[in-house]
């Protein structure tokens, strides 16, 4: 195996990774940034409101064409369908449910090859507001609950508003399962993605109820989400409170590593975007002795014991 000096390694990192990545990123976004700038200037100028709408609509269509060419019509079609649903159900309390159903059906039709598979994989993420996240909460998480809510903020808010809150009358645990099932469907009909997301559903529920029980027993700020400054817990900044939170953070990193083990390059005949076969998912987790699932089961048993 060839060895590199530190200077050769840094040079290879710069020329072989950093510069090509920056160049490709700039090629992808410079027109988008230019259109955003022009729209910003138009909105700040003293032009009529209808002109601002026309300008931003034209800019949006131009950007869609740059990314998808004539396949942009599928994105535009979904936008028009959503507009029609909101217009027809404008005064209905169930408009969110109807809108969610329309989007879900549209996504399922795409998965069932209404559009060719390669084009659909490129468009699927864009059909889902934009991927805005809190990277630090994912890389150094307080809990798995924080990971799933920080990974994709718009999607998390959408699922919470239109799926979880609609299903919570069934109970907290069933509502969580329904929410993660909906998320799996929206991310594509892929066994390994579905397995990961449903596992996340069980893990986050067990973690939430266990930390809630421990917080009540010890009157400590050790919930899955950070407490408000005016919370009623007696123990807020004790060393053992920090210790428990760090332990759960380490456990969250362990779960993320386990779940992320599915996304590798071992299978040459199928890309990660298409999804791995069920046998690959089961084999991979079996090689790891189903460690994360056993830990989750142990936490659930401990929760019931206390």
N, C-alpha and C positions, 0 to 999 in steps of 0.2 A: 504494500500500500504506500502510495506516495506521501511524503511528509512536506509540510509547508513551514517556512519561517513565519513569524508574526507579520512581517511586512508583506510577504506574498499572500498570506491569508486575507489581510485587510484589503489588498489590491484586488484579489479575486472577488471578495465580498462586494467591493464598490463597483467593479466593472461587470461582474457577472450577475449581480442581484439588484443592488440599489439603483444604479443608473437605468437599466432596462425597465425596472418597475416604475420608476418616476416618469420615464419617457412614455410608457404605455398608458400610465394614469393620466398624463397631460393630454395625450392624443384622444383619450376617451372623454375628458371633461371640459376641455377648453371652450368648445362651442356652447356647452351647457352653462358654463360660467358667464360667457359673453351674453347669452340670451337673458340670464338672470339679471345681469347688470343693466341691459337695455330696458327690461321690464321694470326694474327698480327706478330708473330715470323717468320712464313714462308715467309711473304711478305718482312720482313726486312732482311732475310737471302739472301745470294748470289746464289739463285737457279734460273734456267731458268724461263722465264715468263709463259710458258705453264704448268710448274709444279705448279706455284702459282695458276693459274686458276683451275687446276685439284684439288688442295688441298682445295681451297675455295668452289668449287662446291660440293665436297664430304662432307665438313663440313656443307654446307647449306642443302643438302639432309638429312644428319643425324639429324639435328635439326628439319626439317620438319617432319621426321618420329617420333621423340620423341613427338611432339605435336599432330600430326594427324594420326600417324600410316599409314595404306595403303590408307587412304583418301587423303594423300599428293599428290596423282596423279592428283587431280583436280587443285591444285595449280601449279604443274609442267606443266599441260596441258595449263593453261592460260599463263604461261610464254613462252611456246613454240609458242603458237598462236601469242602473241605479237611480238616475235622475227621474225616469218615468215612475219607478216605484215610490220614490219620495214625493213626487207630485201627486200621485193617485192616493197615497196614504198619508198625506200631509197632516190631517187632523185625527189620525188614528193612533191610539196608544200602542198598537202592535207594529208600527212601521219599522222599528228596529228588527223585529223578528222576521218580517217579510223581506227586508233588505238582506239580512243574513242568509235567508233561505235562497234568494236569487243568486247571491255570490257563491254559495256553496254548490248549487246546481251547476253554475257556470264553470267552477273549478273542476267539478267531477266530469263534466263533458270534455273539458280540456284533457284531463287525465285519461279519458277513454278514447283519445285520439280524434276528437273533433278537429284538432290542429295536429300537424305532424309532430312527432315526439321531440325532435331536436329543437324546433322553434318554440315549442311549449315550455321546455326546460329553461330557455333563455328568458321567456316572458313571465314565468310563474312568480318569481320573486318581485317583479315590478308590479304585477297585479295585486299583490299583497301590500300602501301608503308610503313607505320608504323605511330602510333598516337603520333606525336611530337607536343607539344603545349607550349603556354606561360601562365601558370596558373595565374600569377598575373594580366595579362590583362583581364582574364575571371572573376576572383573574384572581382577585383576592376577596372572595365572597364571605359575607357574614353567615349566609345560609343558602341552601338550594332554592328556597323561596325567592331570595334576592337574585339569584342567578337567572331564574326563568322570567322574572319580571323586568330584569335589566338587559336581557339579551336582545330583545326587540320591543322597544317601548310602545310604538303605535299598535303592533299586533297584540301585545299584552293588554293594552287598554281596551282594544276592540273586543277581545275575547272576554274580558272581565265585564264589560258593559252589556254586550249582547248575548253572551252564552252563559257565563257563570251566574250573573244576577237573575237571568231568566230561569235557570235550573236549580237555584239554591233552595227553592221551596221543596225540592225532593230530598233535601238534606245536604250537609256540607260535602261528605265524601262522594255521593253520587254526582253532585254538581261538578266536583273536581274531575271525575272520570269523564263526564260529558264534555267538559271544556278541553281536556287533553285529547279526547277522541276527535273533536272538531278541529283542533290544531293539527292533528295527524292527517286528517283529510285535506285540510288546506295546504299542507306541505307536500302533498302528493301521495299516491297509492303505492307506498313503499313499505315493505315489511320492517326493514331495519329502522326507518324513521318512526314508524308506528310503535315499535318495541321500545325505542329510546324514550319517546314522549309519554307513553303509558307508564313506563318505569318511573319517569320523572313525576308523574301524577301520584303514584304510590309513595315515592320517597318524600316529596314535599308535604304530603298530608301527614305522614308519620312524624316527620321532623316538626311540623307545625304543632300538632297536638302534644307531642312529648315536651317541647320547649315551653308550651303554654302551661302544662301541668307543673313542670319544674319551677317556672317563674312564680306560679301561685304558691307552691310549697315553700320556696325560699324567699319569696317577696323580693325578687331580683330582676334586673333588666337583662334577661337572657332569652327574650322572645326571638322569633325568626326575623322580625323586622325591628329596627332600632326604636326604642321607646321615645315618646315625646318628653321634652324637658320637665314637664309638670306631671309626669306619671306618678302613681301612688306607691310604687315599689320602694321599700326601705333601703335596699342594698343596690347602689347604682355604680359605684366605682371601686368596689373592693377588689383585692387581688384575685380572689377566687371567682368573682364574676367575670373578670377578664379571662381567667383560665378556662371557664366553661365556654365562653364565646369563641375563644381561639380553638378549643377542641372541636366545636361544631364547624368552625371554618375549615379545619384540617379534614374533617369528615366530608364536607362538601367537595373539597378538592379531590378526595379519594373517589367519591361518586362520579365526579366529572371525568376523571381519568379512566374509570371503568367503562362508563357509557361511551366515551370518546374512542375507546379501543376498537369499536366497529368501523370507524372511518379510516381505513388504511388503504394501501396500494397493492395488497396481496392478489387481488383479483383483476387480471388484465382484460378479461372479456366483458367487464361491466363497470361503468364509471360510477363514482359516488353519487352523482346527480340522478342516475337512473335507479339506483338502489341495489343493495345486495340481496342475494337469495336468502330465504329463511334459514337454510342449512348453514350458511356462513355466519349468521347472527348467533344461532344456537351453538355452533362449534366454537366461536370466539369466546362467548361467555362461559362455556363449559371448560375451556382451557384455563380460565381464570377462576374455576370452581364456583361460579355464580356468587363471587365474594360480596359485591354490593347488595345483591338481593338478600343474602343471608344477614348482612349487617342491618339492612332495613327491617327484616323480620325480627332480629334481636332487639332493635329499638322499639318496635311495636309491642313485643312481649314485655319489655321493661316498662313501657308506658302503662300497660294493663296491670302490671304488678304493683305499681305505685298509685 
